Amino acid sequence: MSEAVIRRQNNNLLVRVRLQPNASMDRLEGLASDAAGIRFLKARVRAVPEKGKANLALEKLIAKAVGLPRSAVSVVKGGTDRVKTLRIETAHADTQNAIMAKLTDQNRCQNRCQNPCQNP
């Protein structure tokens, strides 16, 4: 059985994300899993995967989605890999619960469309 997509570590949340750079738009696409059953949050960014540009765009995207400053989000594992672990710094359990709900809400679409996302 795989680890949770979002887990608590001290006063932080750790989020496993699969990033696709060079996309047509920046957006979160919901939860998914790979062939091995490892679950992650899917994200796409327009930035290119060179010199940390895609990672920075991912940090900005996640920060905007959860309503925190970009400085509260950082890539802590997988800097050059497609699957990354991000740390979201937040001290309060209520805030952590709200962030977890925002990132896993399957009825919210990040690409500003009027239709709900169809991701499982």
Residue frames as qw, qx, qy, qz and C-alpha x, y, z in Angstrom:
[[0.000, 0.889, 0.458, 0.000, 0.00, 0.00, 0.00],
 [0.438, 0.441, -0.012, 0.783, 1.39, 3.42, -0.93],
 [0.218, -0.300, -0.408, 0.835, 1.78, 6.46, 1.27],
 [0.177, 0.820, 0.482, -0.252, -0.82, 9.19, 1.34],
 [0.453, 0.659, 0.212, 0.562, -0.56, 11.94, -1.27],
 [0.075, -0.737, 0.190, -0.644, -0.62, 14.56, 1.50],
 [0.746, -0.359, -0.503, 0.249, 0.85, 13.82, 4.90],
 [0.295, -0.933, 0.070, -0.194, 1.65, 15.83, 8.01],
 [0.765, 0.063, -0.321, 0.554, 5.20, 16.29, 9.26],
 [0.314, -0.260, -0.356, 0.841, 5.54, 18.45, 12.36],
 [0.183, 0.653, 0.300, -0.671, 4.05, 21.86, 11.42],
 [0.181, 0.426, -0.539, -0.704, 4.20, 21.17, 7.69],
 [0.852, 0.310, 0.329, -0.264, 2.35, 19.27, 5.02],
 [0.218, -0.368, 0.756, 0.496, 4.23, 17.14, 2.51],
 [0.711, 0.507, 0.207, -0.440, 2.53, 16.74, -0.88],
 [0.512, -0.099, 0.723, 0.453, 3.55, 14.27, -3.59],
 [0.462, 0.726, 0.062, -0.506, 3.10, 15.88, -7.02],
 [0.655, 0.154, 0.565, 0.476, 3.67, 14.64, -10.55],
 [0.078, 0.757, -0.038, -0.647, 4.69, 17.62, -12.65],
 [0.650, 0.441, 0.478, 0.393, 4.37, 18.05, -16.39],
 [0.154, -0.595, 0.114, 0.780, 6.38, 21.06, -17.62],
 [0.016, -0.145, 0.593, 0.792, 5.91, 22.72, -21.03],
 [0.188, 0.524, 0.826, -0.089, 2.13, 22.49, -20.74],
 [0.116, 0.567, 0.437, 0.689, -0.31, 24.83, -22.44],
 [0.328, -0.727, -0.013, -0.603, -1.46, 26.27, -19.09],
 [0.085, 0.256, -0.771, 0.577, -0.67, 26.16, -15.37],
 [0.706, -0.300, -0.104, -0.633, -3.19, 24.00, -13.53],
 [0.306, -0.216, 0.877, -0.302, -3.81, 21.26, -10.98],
 [0.552, 0.064, -0.607, -0.568, -5.60, 18.24, -12.38],
 [0.836, -0.331, 0.049, -0.436, -6.56, 16.29, -9.28],
 [0.551, -0.456, 0.696, -0.064, -5.41, 13.01, -7.86],
 [0.813, 0.398, -0.361, -0.225, -4.07, 10.11, -9.93],
 [0.724, -0.458, 0.512, 0.061, -1.90, 7.05, -9.54],
 [0.271, 0.587, -0.681, -0.343, 0.79, 5.38, -11.61],
 [0.773, 0.120, -0.571, -0.250, 1.01, 1.74, -12.72],
 [0.414, 0.111, -0.787, 0.444, 2.64, 0.78, -9.41],
 [0.426, -0.667, -0.610, -0.052, -0.30, 2.25, -7.49],
 [0.377, -0.269, -0.266, 0.845, 1.58, 5.27, -6.13],
 [0.070, 0.859, 0.501, 0.079, -0.85, 8.17, -5.76],
 [0.366, -0.171, 0.016, 0.915, 0.01, 11.81, -6.44],
 [0.238, 0.803, 0.280, -0.469, -1.47, 15.19, -7.27],
 [0.608, 0.366, 0.431, 0.558, -1.16, 15.93, -11.00],
 [0.036, -0.848, -0.063, 0.525, 0.07, 19.38, -11.99],
 [0.639, 0.478, 0.320, 0.511, 0.96, 21.09, -15.26],
 [0.181, -0.806, 0.000, 0.563, 3.00, 24.26, -15.72],
 [0.595, 0.803, 0.033, 0.016, 3.98, 26.27, -18.77],
 [0.176, -0.851, 0.484, 0.103, 7.55, 26.73, -17.56],
 [0.746, 0.439, -0.501, 0.018, 10.43, 24.77, -19.07],
 [0.886, -0.455, -0.032, 0.078, 12.28, 22.20, -16.96],
 [0.685, 0.337, -0.201, 0.615, 15.60, 24.02, -16.82],
 [0.231, 0.306, -0.361, 0.850, 17.37, 25.87, -14.03],
 [0.071, -0.295, -0.759, 0.577, 14.48, 25.26, -11.63],
 [0.256, -0.018, -0.187, -0.948, 11.93, 27.25, -13.64],
 [0.571, -0.267, -0.653, -0.420, 9.31, 24.49, -13.63],
 [0.477, -0.310, -0.700, 0.432, 9.78, 23.90, -9.90],
 [0.044, -0.151, -0.237, 0.959, 9.33, 27.60, -9.18],
 [0.425, -0.115, -0.389, -0.809, 6.17, 27.66, -11.30],
 [0.580, -0.299, -0.754, -0.073, 4.87, 24.62, -9.39],
 [0.314, -0.261, -0.568, 0.714, 5.55, 26.31, -6.05],
 [0.171, 0.066, -0.010, -0.983, 3.65, 29.40, -7.21],
 [0.515, -0.178, -0.610, -0.575, 0.74, 27.28, -8.50],
 [0.534, -0.337, -0.750, 0.196, 0.37, 25.35, -5.24],
 [0.186, -0.207, -0.403, 0.872, 0.73, 28.51, -3.12],
 [0.309, -0.032, -0.208, -0.928, -2.00, 30.24, -5.11],
 [0.556, -0.234, -0.713, -0.357, -4.29, 27.20, -4.90],
 [0.552, -0.417, -0.658, 0.298, -4.05, 27.04, -1.10],
 [0.152, -0.919, -0.186, -0.312, -3.96, 30.80, -0.47],
 [0.674, -0.622, 0.056, 0.394, -0.47, 31.05, 1.02],
 [0.133, 0.881, -0.359, -0.277, 2.59, 33.08, -0.01],
 [0.817, 0.450, -0.361, 0.013, 4.99, 31.34, -2.39],
 [0.102, 0.603, -0.684, 0.398, 7.63, 31.37, 0.34],
 [0.664, -0.261, 0.523, -0.466, 5.49, 28.86, 2.29],
 [0.946, 0.246, 0.178, -0.116, 5.83, 26.22, -0.47],
 [0.033, 0.733, -0.647, -0.209, 9.09, 24.54, -1.49],
 [0.899, 0.235, -0.358, -0.092, 10.27, 21.48, -3.40],
 [0.484, -0.677, 0.533, -0.154, 12.11, 19.31, -0.86],
 [0.584, -0.169, 0.778, 0.159, 12.59, 16.10, -2.85],
 [0.602, 0.431, 0.634, 0.223, 12.80, 15.22, -6.54],
 [0.010, 0.741, -0.066, -0.668, 14.05, 18.57, -7.82],
 [0.165, 0.437, -0.636, -0.614, 15.00, 17.07, -11.18],
 [0.135, 0.165, 0.974, 0.071, 12.43, 14.24, -11.18],
 [0.281, -0.355, -0.527, -0.719, 8.91, 14.30, -12.54],
 [0.619, -0.617, -0.473, -0.112, 7.47, 13.17, -9.18],
 [0.214, 0.455, -0.383, 0.775, 8.33, 15.64, -6.45],
 [0.441, -0.592, -0.618, 0.270, 7.63, 16.19, -2.79],
 [0.046, 0.624, 0.004, 0.780, 6.62, 19.70, -1.77],
 [0.333, -0.350, -0.646, 0.591, 6.58, 21.10, 1.75],
 [0.158, -0.711, -0.287, -0.622, 3.81, 23.51, 2.69],
 [0.291, 0.017, -0.592, 0.751, 4.69, 25.38, 5.86],
 [0.452, -0.535, -0.208, -0.682, 1.71, 25.90, 8.13],
 [0.029, 0.276, -0.761, 0.586, 1.47, 25.65, 11.89],
 [0.531, -0.017, 0.444, -0.722, -2.21, 25.17, 12.67],
 [0.300, 0.116, 0.945, 0.055, -4.09, 21.89, 12.26],
 [0.428, 0.677, 0.463, -0.381, -7.18, 23.76, 11.03],
 [0.261, 0.759, -0.351, -0.483, -5.12, 25.40, 8.29],
 [0.125, -0.302, 0.911, 0.251, -3.61, 22.04, 7.37],
 [0.405, 0.365, 0.826, -0.146, -7.06, 20.49, 7.08],
 [0.403, 0.782, 0.162, -0.446, -8.27, 23.34, 4.87],
 [0.122, 0.649, -0.617, -0.428, -5.22, 23.00, 2.60],
 [0.264, -0.058, 0.957, 0.108, -5.71, 19.25, 2.32],
 [0.448, 0.576, 0.626, -0.276, -9.33, 19.81, 1.34],
 [0.323, 0.803, -0.129, -0.484, -8.42, 22.43, -1.29],
 [0.042, 0.536, -0.765, -0.356, -5.78, 20.23, -2.92],
 [0.151, 0.037, 0.984, 0.083, -7.94, 17.12, -3.04],
 [0.469, 0.482, 0.393, -0.627, -11.28, 18.74, -3.95],
 [0.387, 0.106, 0.794, 0.458, -12.31, 16.93, -7.13],
 [0.251, 0.769, 0.587, 0.035, -15.12, 19.37, -7.98],
 [0.048, -0.911, 0.070, 0.404, -12.84, 22.38, -8.37],
 [0.786, 0.434, 0.209, 0.387, -11.04, 23.01, -11.64],
 [0.452, -0.592, 0.077, 0.663, -7.83, 25.04, -11.63],
 [0.370, 0.091, 0.498, 0.779, -7.97, 26.03, -15.30],
 [0.178, 0.300, 0.146, -0.926, -10.79, 28.56, -14.76],
 [0.237, -0.168, -0.764, -0.576, -13.34, 26.52, -16.67],
 [0.555, -0.227, 0.107, -0.793, -17.00, 26.40, -15.75],
 [0.891, -0.068, -0.374, -0.249, -17.19, 22.60, -15.71],
 [0.675, -0.611, 0.404, -0.093, -15.96, 20.47, -12.81],
 [0.105, 0.554, -0.810, -0.159, -12.83, 18.41, -13.34],
 [0.915, 0.052, -0.185, -0.355, -13.44, 14.86, -14.44],
 [0.338, 0.465, -0.783, 0.239, -10.39, 13.35, -12.71],
 [0.764, -0.345, -0.540, -0.080, -10.94, 10.35, -10.42]]
